[in-house]
């Protein structure tokens, strides 16, 4: 069965799409104009937490930056390595790391320390079958959504172009409703479903350009039957 492209990858691709294809060294720009995106991403199926940091000139839509000595970025006191293909920095941690501290040192020696947290989510129980063309309510476990949080439900079927993604960001919500016009796109038979919870908070320490902190928890995929 084909797999849905992971939302975390989509986020990264979107950042690259917004930014210029060009890349600059961080020492070539005004250090006060470096914008940073800090991310913690947990994949339950892999039992791995990814710490990532992306650097831009001016804003998230600006040119991507590669850090120049003596600039560096750490997470929980461990240095992140540069991923050239997507131009971000990453460190993998075994298991679920729900809170982490990033420290970014720019070329002028200024330090910015920020904490990023992930909030867990799960599918409350094996969901009933989905009736194609009918709305469906999916309960999830974990804390109800707070301001600045959202949940994606992603369902993938047997065929091409039969995957759907539904988003819920209502404060206090503990379920997500998949509308009829979305379930009508699903293939009859065994599909897979997983949830992704995303919270974004302002950075505690940042340059004049700004920064954001994002935590993502992605559940395991489970099977769900779609019937007519």
N, C-alpha and C positions, 0 to 999 in steps of 0.2 A: 504494500500500500504506500502510495506517495505520502510525503510528510509536508505539513504546512511550514512555510518559512517562519522561523521563530521571530516573535515580535522584537526581541532584543536586537536581532540582526537588522530588522527593518528600521529600528531607531537609528542604528549606526549608519545605515545606508542613507537615511533621510538627512542626517547631519552632513554626510559627504555631499549629498545632492545640493544642500543649501550652500555649502562652502565652495570655494574655488577649487579647481582641480590642482592648482599650484600649491606648493608647500614651501614654507620658509623656515629658517632657523630662528629660534626664539630670541637669540642675542641680537638679531637684526632689527628688532622692533622695540618700540617703547614698552617697557615692562609693565607700566600701568595700564596698557591696552591689551593685556592677555586675559582672555575669557576662558574659564575652565568648566568642563562638565565632569563631575565625579559620579561614578556608578558602582553599585554593588548588585550583582546578578546571581541568584541561586537557581540552579537547575536540579530539581528533585530527582529526576531520572538518572542524572549523572553523579549526584551527591558531590557537586563541586560548586564553590562560590567564586565568581570572577570579580576581581577589583579592577576597574578601568578608569582611566583619566584621559580626556581629550582636550587639546589646547587650540585656541583660535585667536586670530587677531581681531580685536574690536568687539566681536559678538559671535554667537553660534553660527551665523551665516558668513563669517569671515574666513580668511585663508587659514588652512590648517597649519599648525606649528609643530616642528620637531625641536625638542629641548636641546640647548647647547650648554656645554660645561660652563659654569659649575651648576647649572640648573638641574634639578632632579625631582622626582615625585616618589613618595613612599606610601605604603599602606600597612598599618600595624607594624611600623618600623622595618618593613621589607621593601626593597626597591622594585618598582615596576619596570618590565622590559618593553621595548618599543616594538609594536607590530606594524611593519612597514606597509603592508597591503592596504590597511584601513587607517593608518596613521593615528593610532592611539596607543596608550600604555596599558599593560595588563599584568596582573599577578593572579595565579590560581591558588585557592585554598581548599583543602580537603574538608568535606562536610558543609554544614550550614553555619555560616558566620553572619549573625543577624546585625551586628554593629561593628563598624570599623572606623579607624581614624586615618585620614589622609594628611600628609604634609608635603606641600609643594614649596620648593625654594627656587626663586627666580634668579636671573643672572646678576641682579643687584644685591643678592643676599637676603632679600625679604622672604619671610616664611609665612605661609598661610596654612592653618590647621583647621580641618573640617571633619565632622563626624557624619557618617552616612549609615542609615539603618534600613533593614528589610523587615517587612511585616508578613508573617506567614499566612497562607490561605490553603484551603483544601476543598474538595467536593464532599459535601456532608455525608452522602451515601451513594451507592450505585444508583444512578438516575434511572427512572423508568424509560421505556421506549419513547422516542419522539415520533409524533404523527406528522408526516410530511404535509406542509401547508397549514399547520396549526401552531399557535403560540405555545411556548414551553417555558416554565419557570424552574431555574436551577438554584438551589440553596448552596451557600458555601460556608465553610467553617472559618474560624479566626475572628478577629475584631471586626465589627461593622466598619464600613468605610468612613474615614475622616476627611475633612477638607484637604484638597490637594492629592487625593488618592483616586485610583480607578482600577477596575477589573475588566480584563478581556476574557471572553469565552471563545475558544477557537475549535471548530468542528471540521473534520476532514473526512471525505468519503472515498469511494473506490475509484472514481473517475477523475479526469482532469476538469478543473474549473468548477468543482462542486464543494469547495471549502468556503466557510463563512467565518466572519469575525464580528462579535457583538461587544459593545463597550458600555460599562455602567460606572458613573462617577457621582451618584447621588449620595450626599453625606448621610450616614446612618443606615445605608442599605446593607443587607445581608443575603441578597439574592440578585440574580440577573435574569431578566426576561428576554427570551429569544423570540422575536416576533414572527408571525406567520409568513411574511414575505421573505424572511431569511430561511426558515425551515423548508420552504418550497424549493430552494436551490439544492437541497441535500439529495444524495442518492439513497434509494431504498436498499437496506442491508446493513452490514456492520460498518459503523463509522467510529472515529476516535475523537475524544474531546479532552481538552486540558484548559486550565485557567492560568492567567498571569495577572498578578497584582503589582501595581506600580504606584509608588509614592514619590513625590518631588517636593523638596523643601529648599528655601533659600540658603545659600552658603553662609556660614558663620563668619568666615574671614575671606576676603576677596579683594581683588584689585579694583581700580575705578571702573574697569570694563564689566566686572561681575562674575558670577559663578552660580552653578546649580548643583544640587545633590539629589541623586535618584537611587531608590532601592527597588529591585524587581525580584519577585518570587514566582517561579514557574513550576506548576505541579506536574506530576507524571501524567502521561496519557492513559485514559481508560477507554474501553470499548462501550459503545452505545448503539442500540438498534434503531433504525429509522424504518417506519412502516407507513403504508398508505391507508 
